[in-house]
Each structure stands twice: as C-alpha cells, then as structure tokens.
C-alpha cells in the first residue's frame, strides 16, 4: 500500500467515526512513515483525482471585492513551478527559508514548494522589527527569505548571509544589502517537478518561534510527519469533510495558521477561505461568510465576542462547524453562539509543540467551559507539577503526554536547545506546562499555565476562571488577573481591565465591576484590586502576565508592604493608572 493510501486510510477512520470519539480512539492508529512528503505524497495526489482537481483549494477575498481563487490542480502545478525555480536558484534540501508573508496566495505556493524540495520552512509574522528578524536568522541560520514589498527593506538592516525573494514586484529594488530575486520569475519555470530523492519523514520540515510569554522565543522543530501527519487530530476536532469551506481567523507566521489555514483543510480535501481586511468589521465578515457559503469557522474568543456584539442572528446560513482556539472560552460566548446559530462552539487545546490534543469534537455532549476529551492518537496523564507524581482518575495537575509510543503530532525537539529539551521531555513524558482539571468522565477543563496559577490566603486560584467571571460584565472588553503581593494574604487577585467602548475608567465603573465579580466568585477568590490599563501582549496576541506580575511586585513590594522604593518604581515604571481596591467601596 502506498503512503498516500495509508494516510487516506488513517484519515478515513477518523471521518467514519467523526461523531463517536470513543470508537475513533479505539480504531485510530497513527500512520508511521519512513519517507513522507506532504506536498508530493498527499496534496499532489489529491489534486490529481477527478473529485478534487477542479475544486477550489484556496479562495482569498480582499476588502475591495477582489477575489483570488485557485483549484487543487492549479495549486499543485504552480507549487511545482515554484519548486523548480527555487531549486534553480540554489535552494537545497535542509536550507532554511523564512516565509514572511501576509494572507496572499504566494504563501501557500511557497509552503508546498518548500516541502517538495525538503527545505526547512520558518513561517514568520510580518509584524517583526529588524532586530527580531535578526534573532531568527542568526539562531536558525536561514539562507533564504520570501517576503512582500512592504517588508523587503527590513532585511537591509539585518546582518547575515541570506538572499531575499520578493513577491509582487516587477523589478529589483536598488542598492539592496542582500542578493535579491523577484518571485514572479518563477512564472517561466517548468510545471513538472521531479524530486531527486525521497523525503525522510524524520527530517525537519518546519521551525516555529513561539511567542514567549515568560522568556525569549523557543524554536519548535517539526518533522515531515509531526505536523503534516499529526494534524489528523486537528482535522478530527474541526470535523472537516471533503467539500467544506473553512474560514480560520489567524495571522500568518503562527502555528494556528498552519493548523487551520493549511494542513487540516488540505488533509480534509476542503476549501480554504480567507477574507483580508484592514480593520475588523464583524458585520461585514458575517455578510461575506453568507455570500461565500462558509461551512466551518475557527476564531479566537476575542473575535467571537465582537461577532456576538454585532448580532449573530444577522447571518442567513450560519456555519454549523464553529470553533474557538487561542485562549479558553467562557460560558457567555458558548451560550450566545448556541442561541443564535443553534450550534455548539467547540474549544480545543494544543500547542505550537503539538497538534490538537484535547478537544470538544462533533457529537460529544458538551460540558460548559470544558475543553473536552483526549483526541485519537494521544495519551494524556496529569501529574503534580511540584512532585511529578501521577494523578489517577479525577483531579487537577499538569497535562503531560506519554511518549512511549511517541504521538506523531508531537514536535521533534526545541531546535538546538538541549536544556529546554531536558526540561520538557522527562520520565517518559512531554510536559506541556498547562494545568487542567479532569472529571470522572475524562473531560478536561483548563485552569491555567503552571507559572500563572497562584495562591491567595492558601487557596489556589486560576487566572482564567477569575477572568471568565469578570469578562461577563458589559463594561469589560478584556481582563487579565495576576497575584498582587499582600502582607497578610501573601497575595490577592488583581484584575487589569480593558474597557469596552462607551465606559469610563473611573471609580463608579470600578465599583460596579467589583460588585459584579462578587456575585460570580466565591469569597476566597474575590477580586480585591483593579486597574484600568492596556494589557501587555506578545506579537501573537498572548497576554504577558509576567510583566503584570513584575509591575505588582514593583508597586507593592515583594512582601506586599509599600515602601518608598516601590512607590518610586510605580512613578517611574510607566503605564500605570489609578489602582482601585475593593475596600475603597465598603
């Protein structure tokens, strides 16, 4: 049996049991390949079938109405053409290629072409500054860059021996620091691609730089199996089927973009749909979804809240496959979507280091606020983060993955970082660093990152649970809860709040939020301090609670006693507004 047939067989087991996770877990086994190339052994083979050849593989709609569409067959040929051109330029197996593009068709062509060549792709956000680009190139030793005209000049300020390929230009820029090539030159390359040798499935195919909420970015290395094959689990979570039209709201350069804008839809033989906008307009997005016949959507909770505010009932034919990822959902969003669309919005858990591991899948009975069950192909244990002792049955602990046998969807390593690898892979497990609660039915609920959970008056508190309560208040757009040092309680919960439009950052609003939170939280978990401020975030949008914790230590002192030094730090550190205390309103 060919590797294509083996891959299809594994996928079809999941499709056959898409609403029965217990049977899917029982019958599914990872296909384990010695040689595998996603572009050659899967995508091109799918594109050659009469069922998919003329089906759109990728549709990109611009805000001005301009529409790009390419079929599976067209994208297969075009990616082969780009492969031939890149090989003629000198791109070799194992060469690193920084892919710094927006949601533009060249991104998909380059990804597939890179796989065909056996190059190492390093998807990178266009939001990076030159110093951040320099770090990525220096650490990865990438030799090639594919970018667009808006970002080409950034690389003139970056040292290194690499060449820059620019899309959308008809002539080369003047006085470039690095060798320059025009992407459009690929138009003259042959459309038939012949690989020189088979692709070892264990070779590195992708490196992602994580956003780093507590330290500098980690380099997560994935093989030609771990993401291309591993995303069978992501396909199962979404529930994609051949012919679906899938919209994923995610920026290029991050792992989630690859999950739902590349691998899962192409594995499922669906159509990838993208809507490019300058400024997010929830009403317009819903109108576009109706027009384009979107059957499946995945978006972060922030986007879902904006869609809810814009009135979900405006859609005529809402999608029934609705998902959220990025940060855990709260019940308000879940209930609003169900009421408007009669569809269950399903959460899922995975990391840049993995594919989807735990999720609410089609057909599961949903437990409000939970992440669901362990997906086919993964074995999860909970361990005490302090002692490493395994927790049997119901309980709370750090999510760890059994690596004997190793799940295919797990990264190969943190690239060139033995210290981080030693910490992450320990005692036959991969440690995720995420704390969850598991009930007697094997359903998991997110608690928080191991380094975010804190104690107040000897009670262990999850920032996510407290944030979920606060964000139900109509004045709150976003919230982040961190421990604030206190001389009596060790620490108390403090909320940093971003207000929704039309609400003033004043004492009256603070009092209202305090009172509201008291009705939602037990006494030991009540919010005791509050501050209106913008939230520090990574460039991928994750809240940097580490910065907020540091601000609290600077202001209140490590032991909660305000000193002249801590008050001085408050004045000089910047970014502070007035802090309100719950006791101010008693």
C-alpha positions as CSV (number, residue, x, y, z in Angstrom):
1,X,0.0,0.0,0.0
2,X,1.4,3.4,-0.9
3,X,2.0,6.1,1.7
4,X,-0.9,8.1,0.2
5,X,-3.3,5.2,0.6
6,X,-2.0,4.6,4.2
7,X,-2.5,8.3,5.0
8,X,-6.0,8.3,3.5
9,X,-6.9,5.1,5.3
10,X,-6.0,6.7,8.7
11,X,-7.9,9.8,7.8
12,X,-11.0,7.9,6.8
13,X,-11.1,6.1,10.1
14,X,-11.5,9.5,11.7
15,X,-14.1,10.6,9.2
16,X,-16.1,7.4,9.7
17,X,-16.3,8.0,13.4
18,X,-16.4,11.8,13.4
19,X,-19.2,11.9,16.0
20,X,-18.0,9.0,18.2
21,X,-14.8,9.9,19.9
22,X,-14.6,6.7,21.9
23,X,-14.7,4.5,18.8
24,X,-12.3,6.8,17.0
25,X,-9.8,6.5,19.8
26,X,-10.1,2.7,19.7
27,X,-9.8,2.2,16.0
28,X,-7.3,5.0,15.0
29,X,-3.6,4.5,14.9
30,X,-1.0,6.9,13.6
31,X,0.4,6.1,10.2
32,X,4.2,5.9,10.8
33,X,6.3,6.5,7.7
34,X,9.9,6.2,6.9
35,X,9.5,8.5,4.0
36,X,6.7,11.1,3.6
37,X,6.3,14.4,1.8
38,X,3.0,16.2,2.4
39,X,3.1,18.1,-0.9
40,X,4.2,15.2,-3.1
41,X,2.6,12.2,-1.4
42,X,-0.7,13.8,-0.4
43,X,-1.5,17.2,-1.9
44,X,-0.4,16.4,-5.5
45,X,-2.2,13.0,-5.3
46,X,-5.4,14.6,-4.1
47,X,-5.1,17.3,-6.8
48,X,-4.9,14.6,-9.5
49,X,-8.2,13.0,-8.6
50,X,-11.3,13.9,-10.6
51,X,-13.2,14.7,-7.4
52,X,-10.8,17.4,-6.3
53,X,-8.9,18.6,-9.4
54,X,-11.3,21.4,-10.2
55,X,-12.4,22.2,-6.6
56,X,-11.1,25.4,-5.2
57,X,-8.3,24.8,-2.8
58,X,-7.8,28.4,-1.8
59,X,-10.0,31.5,-2.1
60,X,-8.9,34.9,-0.9
61,X,-11.3,37.8,-0.9
62,X,-10.0,41.3,-0.5
63,X,-11.9,44.1,1.2
64,X,-12.4,45.9,-2.1
65,X,-14.1,42.8,-3.6
66,X,-11.1,41.5,-5.5
67,X,-11.2,37.7,-5.4
68,X,-8.5,35.2,-5.9
69,X,-9.3,31.5,-6.4
70,X,-7.1,28.5,-7.4
71,X,-8.1,24.9,-7.7
72,X,-6.3,21.9,-6.2
73,X,-4.9,21.0,-9.7
74,X,-3.7,24.6,-10.4
75,X,-2.1,24.9,-7.0
76,X,-0.3,21.6,-7.4
77,X,1.2,22.7,-10.7
78,X,2.1,26.2,-9.5
79,X,3.8,24.9,-6.4
80,X,5.8,22.6,-8.6
81,X,6.8,25.5,-10.8
82,X,8.0,27.5,-7.7
83,X,9.9,24.4,-6.6
84,X,11.8,24.1,-9.8
85,X,12.6,27.8,-9.8
86,X,13.8,27.8,-6.2
87,X,16.0,24.7,-6.9
88,X,17.5,26.5,-9.9
89,X,18.3,29.5,-7.6
90,X,20.2,27.1,-5.4
91,X,17.7,26.2,-2.6
92,X,18.8,22.7,-1.3
93,X,17.3,20.1,1.0
94,X,17.7,21.3,4.6
95,X,18.1,25.0,3.6
96,X,16.1,27.3,5.9
97,X,13.5,29.6,4.3
98,X,12.0,32.5,6.3
99,X,8.4,32.8,5.0
100,X,7.3,36.3,6.0
101,X,4.1,36.9,4.0
102,X,0.6,38.1,4.6
103,X,-2.5,36.1,3.7
104,X,-1.5,36.0,0.0
105,X,-1.5,33.2,-2.4
106,X,2.3,33.1,-2.6
107,X,2.4,31.8,1.0
108,X,0.6,28.6,0.1
109,X,2.7,28.2,-3.1
110,X,5.9,28.7,-1.1
111,X,4.9,26.3,1.7
112,X,4.1,23.5,-0.8
113,X,7.2,24.2,-2.9
114,X,9.4,24.2,0.2
115,X,8.0,20.8,1.2
116,X,8.7,19.4,-2.2
117,X,12.3,20.5,-2.0
118,X,12.8,19.2,1.5
119,X,13.7,22.7,2.7
120,X,13.1,23.9,6.3
121,X,10.3,26.4,6.4
122,X,10.2,29.1,9.1
123,X,6.9,30.9,9.0
124,X,7.3,34.3,10.4
125,X,4.8,37.2,11.2
126,X,5.2,40.4,9.1
127,X,4.9,42.4,12.4
128,X,8.6,41.7,13.3
129,X,11.1,44.5,13.5
130,X,14.6,44.1,12.1
131,X,16.1,43.2,15.4
132,X,13.6,40.4,15.9
133,X,14.3,39.2,12.4
134,X,18.0,39.2,13.1
135,X,17.5,36.9,16.1
136,X,15.5,34.4,14.0
137,X,18.0,34.4,11.1
138,X,21.0,34.2,13.5
139,X,19.6,31.3,15.5
140,X,18.2,29.3,12.6
141,X,20.9,30.1,10.0
142,X,18.2,30.5,7.4
143,X,19.7,31.2,3.9
144,X,16.6,32.4,2.1
145,X,13.7,34.8,2.8
146,X,10.4,35.1,0.9
147,X,8.6,38.3,1.7
148,X,6.5,41.1,0.2
149,X,7.3,44.7,-0.9
150,X,6.1,46.1,2.4
151,X,8.7,44.2,4.3
152,X,11.7,43.8,1.9
153,X,13.5,46.8,3.2
154,X,13.5,45.5,6.8
155,X,16.1,42.9,5.8
156,X,18.6,45.6,4.7
157,X,19.0,46.3,8.4
158,X,19.6,42.6,9.2
159,X,23.1,41.0,9.1
160,X,23.7,37.5,7.7
161,X,24.4,35.5,4.6
162,X,20.9,35.2,3.0
163,X,19.0,36.1,-0.1
164,X,15.7,37.9,-0.3
165,X,12.9,36.9,-2.7
166,X,10.2,39.5,-3.0
167,X,6.6,38.9,-4.3
168,X,4.6,41.4,-6.3
169,X,7.4,43.4,-7.8
170,X,8.3,43.8,-11.5
171,X,11.8,45.0,-10.9
172,X,14.5,44.5,-8.3
173,X,15.0,47.1,-5.6
174,X,18.0,49.4,-5.9
175,X,21.1,49.2,-3.6
176,X,20.0,46.1,-1.7
177,X,22.3,44.8,1.0
178,X,21.5,41.1,0.3
179,X,21.1,39.3,-3.1
180,X,17.6,39.9,-4.4
181,X,15.2,37.9,-6.6
182,X,11.7,38.5,-8.0
183,X,9.2,35.9,-7.1
184,X,7.4,36.5,-10.4
185,X,10.5,35.0,-12.2
186,X,9.0,31.6,-11.2
187,X,6.4,32.1,-13.9
188,X,8.9,30.8,-16.5
189,X,9.9,27.6,-14.7
190,X,8.7,24.1,-15.7
191,X,5.4,22.9,-14.2
192,X,6.5,19.3,-13.8
193,X,8.6,18.7,-10.7
194,X,10.8,15.6,-10.2
195,X,12.2,15.0,-6.7
196,X,15.8,13.9,-6.6
197,X,15.3,11.6,-3.6
198,X,12.5,10.5,-1.2
199,X,11.9,12.7,1.8
200,X,12.7,11.1,5.2
201,X,9.7,11.6,7.4
202,X,12.0,12.4,10.3
203,X,13.7,15.3,8.6
204,X,13.0,18.8,9.9
205,X,10.3,20.5,7.8
206,X,9.1,23.4,9.9
207,X,10.5,25.6,12.7
208,X,8.2,27.9,14.6
209,X,9.3,30.6,17.0
210,X,6.9,30.6,20.0
211,X,5.8,34.0,21.2
212,X,7.4,33.7,24.6
213,X,5.2,34.9,27.4
214,X,7.9,34.4,30.1
215,X,11.2,34.1,28.2
216,X,12.7,34.6,24.8
217,X,11.2,32.6,21.9
218,X,11.7,28.9,21.7
219,X,12.4,27.3,18.4
220,X,9.9,24.5,17.9
221,X,11.0,22.0,15.3
222,X,8.5,19.8,13.4
223,X,9.3,17.0,11.0
224,X,7.7,16.0,7.7
225,X,5.5,13.8,9.9
226,X,4.8,15.6,13.1
227,X,2.7,18.5,11.6
228,X,1.7,17.1,8.2
229,X,0.6,13.7,9.6
230,X,-0.1,14.9,13.1
231,X,-2.8,17.3,12.1
232,X,-5.1,14.4,11.5
233,X,-6.1,15.1,15.1
234,X,-6.8,18.7,14.2
235,X,-8.9,17.6,11.3
236,X,-10.9,15.4,13.7
237,X,-11.5,18.3,16.1
238,X,-12.8,20.6,13.4
239,X,-14.8,17.8,11.8
240,X,-13.9,18.9,8.3
241,X,-15.2,16.8,5.4
242,X,-14.4,17.0,1.6
243,X,-16.1,20.0,0.1
244,X,-16.3,22.1,3.3
245,X,-15.4,25.8,3.0
246,X,-13.3,26.6,6.1
247,X,-12.5,30.1,7.4
248,X,-9.9,30.4,10.1
249,X,-9.2,33.9,11.6
250,X,-5.5,33.7,12.3
251,X,-2.4,35.7,11.2
252,X,0.3,34.0,9.1
253,X,3.5,33.2,10.9
254,X,1.9,31.4,13.9
255,X,1.3,27.7,14.3
256,X,-2.5,28.1,14.4
257,X,-2.4,29.5,10.9
258,X,-0.7,26.3,9.7
259,X,-3.2,24.2,11.7
260,X,-6.4,25.6,10.2
261,X,-5.3,27.5,7.1
262,X,-3.1,24.8,5.6
263,X,-2.9,21.3,7.0
264,X,-6.3,20.4,8.3
265,X,-8.3,21.7,5.3
266,X,-6.0,20.2,2.8
267,X,-6.0,16.9,4.7
268,X,-9.8,17.0,4.7
269,X,-10.0,18.0,1.0
270,X,-11.8,21.2,1.9
271,X,-11.6,24.7,0.6
272,X,-9.5,27.3,2.5
273,X,-11.3,30.7,2.5
274,X,-9.7,33.9,3.7
275,X,-11.1,37.4,4.0
276,X,-8.4,40.2,4.1
277,X,-9.5,43.4,5.8
278,X,-7.7,46.4,7.1
279,X,-9.9,46.8,10.1
280,X,-12.0,44.1,11.5
281,X,-15.7,44.5,10.9
282,X,-17.8,41.8,12.4
283,X,-21.0,42.6,10.4
284,X,-19.1,42.6,7.2
285,X,-17.4,39.3,8.0
286,X,-20.7,37.6,8.6
287,X,-22.1,39.0,5.3
288,X,-19.0,37.7,3.5
289,X,-19.4,34.3,5.1
290,X,-23.0,34.1,3.9
291,X,-22.1,35.0,0.4
292,X,-19.1,32.6,0.2
293,X,-21.0,29.7,1.8
294,X,-18.6,29.2,4.7
295,X,-19.5,25.9,6.4
296,X,-16.8,26.0,9.1
297,X,-15.2,28.8,11.1
298,X,-12.5,28.9,13.8
299,X,-11.7,32.2,15.6
300,X,-10.2,33.3,18.9
301,X,-12.6,34.2,21.7
302,X,-11.9,38.0,21.2
303,X,-13.3,37.7,17.6
304,X,-16.3,35.7,18.8
305,X,-17.1,38.4,21.4
306,X,-17.1,41.0,18.6
307,X,-19.3,38.8,16.4
308,X,-21.7,38.4,19.3
309,X,-21.9,42.2,19.8
310,X,-22.6,42.6,16.1
311,X,-25.6,40.3,16.4
312,X,-25.0,36.7,15.2
313,X,-28.6,36.4,14.0
314,X,-27.7,38.7,11.0
315,X,-26.4,35.6,9.2
316,X,-28.8,33.8,7.0
317,X,-26.9,30.5,6.7
318,X,-24.5,30.3,9.6
319,X,-21.9,27.6,9.6
320,X,-22.5,24.6,11.9
321,X,-18.9,23.7,12.5
322,X,-17.9,26.5,14.9
323,X,-14.7,26.5,16.9
324,X,-12.5,28.7,19.1
325,X,-8.8,28.5,19.9
326,X,-6.1,30.6,21.3
327,X,-7.5,31.1,24.7
328,X,-10.2,29.2,26.6
329,X,-13.8,30.1,26.1
330,X,-16.2,31.3,28.8
331,X,-19.9,30.3,29.1
332,X,-21.1,33.7,27.8
333,X,-19.7,33.1,24.3
334,X,-20.8,29.5,24.3
335,X,-24.4,30.3,25.2
336,X,-24.7,33.2,22.8
337,X,-23.5,31.2,19.7
338,X,-25.8,28.3,20.6
339,X,-28.8,30.6,21.0
340,X,-28.2,32.4,17.7
341,X,-26.9,29.6,15.4
342,X,-28.2,26.5,17.2
343,X,-24.6,25.2,17.1
344,X,-22.2,24.3,19.8
345,X,-19.0,26.3,19.7
346,X,-16.2,23.8,20.4
347,X,-13.0,24.6,22.2
348,X,-9.7,22.7,21.8
349,X,-6.3,22.5,23.3
350,X,-2.9,22.2,21.6
351,X,0.4,24.0,21.5
352,X,2.9,25.1,18.9
353,X,4.7,22.0,20.1
354,X,1.8,19.7,19.3
355,X,-1.3,19.3,17.1
356,X,-4.7,19.2,18.8
357,X,-4.5,17.1,21.9
358,X,-7.8,17.7,23.8
359,X,-11.0,19.0,22.3
360,X,-14.7,19.0,22.1
361,X,-15.4,17.1,18.9
362,X,-18.6,16.7,16.9
363,X,-21.2,14.6,18.7
364,X,-19.7,15.0,22.2
365,X,-22.0,16.0,25.0
366,X,-20.6,19.4,25.9
367,X,-19.8,20.4,29.5
368,X,-19.9,24.2,29.7
369,X,-16.5,25.7,29.9
370,X,-14.6,22.5,29.4
371,X,-12.1,21.5,26.7
372,X,-13.5,18.1,26.1
373,X,-11.7,14.7,25.9
374,X,-8.3,13.4,24.7
375,X,-8.2,13.1,20.9
376,X,-7.4,9.9,19.0
377,X,-3.6,9.2,18.8
378,X,-2.7,10.9,22.2
379,X,-2.4,9.5,25.7
380,X,-2.6,12.1,28.4
381,X,-1.7,11.9,32.1
382,X,-2.0,14.5,34.9
383,X,1.0,15.0,37.2
384,X,1.6,17.0,40.3
385,X,3.7,19.9,38.9
386,X,5.8,20.0,42.1
387,X,6.4,16.3,42.8
388,X,5.8,14.7,39.3
389,X,3.5,12.2,40.9
390,X,0.8,10.9,38.6
391,X,-2.8,11.7,39.4
392,X,-5.2,8.9,38.8
393,X,-8.9,9.5,38.0
394,X,-10.5,12.8,38.6
395,X,-8.1,15.6,39.8
396,X,-6.0,18.6,38.8
397,X,-2.5,18.7,37.6
398,X,-0.1,19.4,34.7
399,X,-1.0,17.9,31.4
400,X,1.7,15.5,30.2
401,X,1.8,13.4,27.0
402,X,3.0,9.8,27.1
403,X,5.9,9.5,24.6
404,X,6.2,5.7,24.5
405,X,4.9,5.2,21.9
406,X,5.5,8.8,20.8
407,X,2.5,10.6,19.3
408,X,3.2,11.6,15.8
409,X,1.8,15.1,16.4
410,X,4.5,16.0,18.9
411,X,7.4,18.2,17.9
412,X,10.8,16.5,17.4
413,X,12.6,19.0,19.7
414,X,13.3,22.5,20.7
415,X,15.8,23.3,18.0
416,X,19.4,23.4,19.2
417,X,18.3,23.8,22.9
418,X,19.3,20.7,24.9
419,X,18.4,22.5,28.2
420,X,14.8,23.1,27.2
421,X,14.5,19.6,25.8
422,X,15.7,18.1,29.0
423,X,13.1,20.1,31.0
424,X,10.2,19.3,28.6
425,X,10.9,15.6,28.0
426,X,11.2,13.9,31.3
427,X,10.5,10.5,32.7
428,X,8.8,9.2,29.6
429,X,6.5,12.2,29.2
430,X,6.3,15.5,27.4
431,X,5.4,18.2,29.9
432,X,3.0,20.9,28.5
433,X,3.3,23.3,31.4
434,X,-0.6,23.7,31.3
435,X,-2.7,22.9,34.4
436,X,-6.1,21.2,33.9
437,X,-8.8,19.6,35.9
438,X,-10.1,16.2,34.8
439,X,-13.5,14.9,35.9
440,X,-14.7,11.4,36.4
441,X,-15.8,11.2,32.8
442,X,-12.4,12.1,31.4
443,X,-13.4,15.6,30.5
444,X,-10.8,18.3,30.9
445,X,-11.2,21.9,32.0
446,X,-8.4,24.4,31.6
447,X,-7.0,26.0,34.8
448,X,-4.0,28.0,33.5
449,X,-0.3,27.9,32.8
450,X,1.7,26.3,35.6
451,X,3.5,29.6,36.1
452,X,0.2,31.6,36.1
453,X,-1.7,29.7,38.8
454,X,-1.1,31.4,42.2
455,X,-2.1,31.1,45.8
456,X,-4.1,33.7,47.9
457,X,-4.8,33.0,51.5
458,X,-3.6,29.4,50.8
459,X,-6.3,29.0,48.1
460,X,-5.0,28.0,44.7
461,X,-6.5,30.3,42.0
462,X,-6.7,30.1,38.3
463,X,-6.5,33.5,36.5
464,X,-8.6,32.1,33.7
465,X,-11.5,31.3,36.0
466,X,-11.4,34.8,37.5
467,X,-11.1,36.5,34.1
468,X,-14.0,34.5,32.8
469,X,-16.2,35.9,35.6
470,X,-15.1,39.5,35.1
471,X,-15.5,39.5,31.3
472,X,-19.2,38.8,31.6
473,X,-19.6,42.4,32.8
474,X,-20.7,44.5,29.8
475,X,-18.1,47.2,30.5
476,X,-15.2,44.7,30.3
477,X,-13.6,44.1,26.9
478,X,-10.6,42.2,28.1
479,X,-9.1,41.3,31.5
480,X,-6.0,39.7,33.0
481,X,-5.8,38.6,36.6
482,X,-2.4,38.3,38.4
483,X,-1.3,37.9,42.0
484,X,-0.7,41.2,43.8
485,X,1.6,41.0,46.8
486,X,-0.2,41.4,50.2
487,X,1.3,41.4,53.7
488,X,-1.5,39.3,55.2
489,X,-2.7,37.0,52.4
490,X,0.6,36.5,50.6
491,X,-1.1,37.7,47.5
492,X,-4.6,38.8,46.4
493,X,-6.2,38.7,42.9
494,X,-5.8,41.9,40.9
495,X,-7.6,42.5,37.7
496,X,-6.2,44.6,34.9
497,X,-9.2,45.6,32.8
498,X,-9.6,47.0,29.2
499,X,-12.9,48.7,29.0
500,X,-15.5,48.3,26.2
501,X,-16.3,51.4,24.2
502,X,-18.6,53.8,26.0
503,X,-17.4,53.1,29.5
504,X,-15.3,55.5,31.6
505,X,-12.2,54.3,33.6
506,X,-13.5,55.8,36.8
507,X,-14.4,54.9,40.4
508,X,-18.0,54.3,39.5
509,X,-17.1,51.7,36.9
510,X,-14.6,50.0,39.2
511,X,-17.2,49.8,42.0
512,X,-19.6,48.3,39.6
513,X,-17.1,45.6,38.4
514,X,-16.2,44.8,42.0
515,X,-19.8,44.3,42.9
516,X,-20.5,42.2,39.8
517,X,-17.5,39.9,40.4
518,X,-18.6,39.3,44.0
519,X,-21.8,37.7,42.6
520,X,-19.8,35.4,40.3
521,X,-16.9,34.3,42.5
522,X,-16.6,32.6,45.9
523,X,-15.3,34.8,48.8
524,X,-11.8,33.3,48.7
525,X,-11.4,34.2,45.0
526,X,-12.9,37.7,45.0
527,X,-11.1,40.4,43.1
528,X,-9.5,42.7,45.6
529,X,-7.7,45.2,43.4
530,X,-8.4,46.6,39.9
531,X,-6.7,48.8,37.4
532,X,-7.7,50.1,34.0
533,X,-4.9,49.7,31.6
534,X,-3.9,48.2,28.3
535,X,-2.7,44.7,28.5
536,X,0.9,43.9,27.5
537,X,0.9,41.2,24.8
538,X,3.2,39.2,22.7
539,X,3.1,39.8,19.0
540,X,0.9,36.8,18.6
541,X,-1.6,38.4,21.0
542,X,-1.0,36.4,24.2
543,X,-1.1,38.3,27.4
544,X,2.2,38.7,29.1
545,X,1.1,38.2,32.7
546,X,4.8,38.0,33.6
547,X,5.0,41.8,33.0
548,X,1.9,42.4,35.1
549,X,3.3,40.3,38.0
550,X,6.5,42.3,37.9
551,X,4.6,45.6,38.0
552,X,2.7,44.4,41.0
553,X,5.9,43.4,42.8
554,X,7.5,46.8,41.9
555,X,4.5,48.7,43.2
556,X,3.5,46.7,46.3
557,X,6.9,45.3,47.2
558,X,7.8,41.7,47.2
559,X,6.0,41.1,50.5
560,X,3.1,43.5,49.9
561,X,4.5,46.3,52.1
562,X,4.6,49.5,50.1
563,X,7.9,51.2,50.5
564,X,9.5,54.4,49.2
565,X,11.3,52.3,46.7
566,X,8.1,50.5,45.5
567,X,6.2,53.9,45.3
568,X,9.1,55.3,43.3
569,X,9.0,52.3,41.0
570,X,5.3,53.0,40.5
571,X,6.1,56.5,39.4
572,X,9.0,55.7,37.1
573,X,7.9,52.4,35.6
574,X,5.2,54.0,33.4
575,X,1.9,52.7,32.1
576,X,0.0,52.8,35.4
577,X,-3.4,54.2,36.0
578,X,-5.0,54.6,39.4
579,X,-5.4,51.3,41.3
580,X,-8.8,50.7,43.0
581,X,-9.2,48.4,46.0
582,X,-12.4,46.6,46.9
583,X,-12.1,48.1,50.3
584,X,-12.4,51.6,48.8
585,X,-16.1,50.9,48.3
586,X,-17.0,49.3,51.6
